[in-house]
């Protein structure tokens, strides 16, 4: 079986309260209705998966290759600051 290329995801806070997710790579806050991209590595983070299980957030769709690249560049630029 061929290995699949893991992709990031677009997630959304589908609740009525702000949600803070403290992942190993970064902490992100999502306001109600807000959408943000996460990296392929963050998709596997236990804290993110917990938030998905208790339905604090939901997955909207997989990220495109271009969106994955843009997010990585943005995160790298933030680390350099």
N, C-alpha and C positions, 0 to 999 in steps of 0.2 A: 504494500500500500504506500503510495507516495505521500510524503510529508506535505501538509498544506501550509501555505504562508499565513501566519497569524496576522490579523488586522486589528486596528483600534476600533472603537465604537463611539457613536454619538449617544450620550445618555441624557435623560431628562428627569427633573424633579417633578413627579406627577402628583405630589401632595400639596397641602395648603400651608405648610411651614417650611422654613429654610432648613436645609440638611447640610451637615458638615461630615465629610468623609476623610478620615486620616489614614491615607495609604502609606506604604513604605516609601514611595517615591516623592509624594507631596500631599498636602492637605488641600482639599477643594471644598468650597461652599457653593451650594446651588440654591438660589431663591426659587419660590414656587413658579413652576412653568419654565424655568431656565434650562437651556441645553448647553452641554459642553462635550468636547472630545476627550477621550482617554486613549492612552497608548496601548499597543498590543500587550505589553508587560503588565500594565495596570488592570487589564481585563481579568487577569488571574489573581489579583490581590484579594486576600481573604476579607478585608474590611469592605471592599467594593461588593464582593459577592454576598456578604451579609446584608448590605443595604438593598441589594436586589431581592434577596429572599424575603425580607420583611416589607418589601414594596415601597421603600422610601424613594427609590429611583427606578426608572425603567430604561430599557435599551430602545432607542429609536430606530437605529440602523447601523450597519457596519460602515466604517470610514472608508473613503476611497483612498487609493494609493497617494494621490496628491494631498489629501487632507492629513494623512499620516505623516508625510514629509513636512508639511507646513507646521504641524503640532510639534514635531521633534525639533525643528529649527527654532520655534518660539521658546520651547523649554530650555534649549541650549543657550539661547540669548539671555534668558532670565538667570541662568546659573552663572554666566560670565559677569553679570552686574554686581 
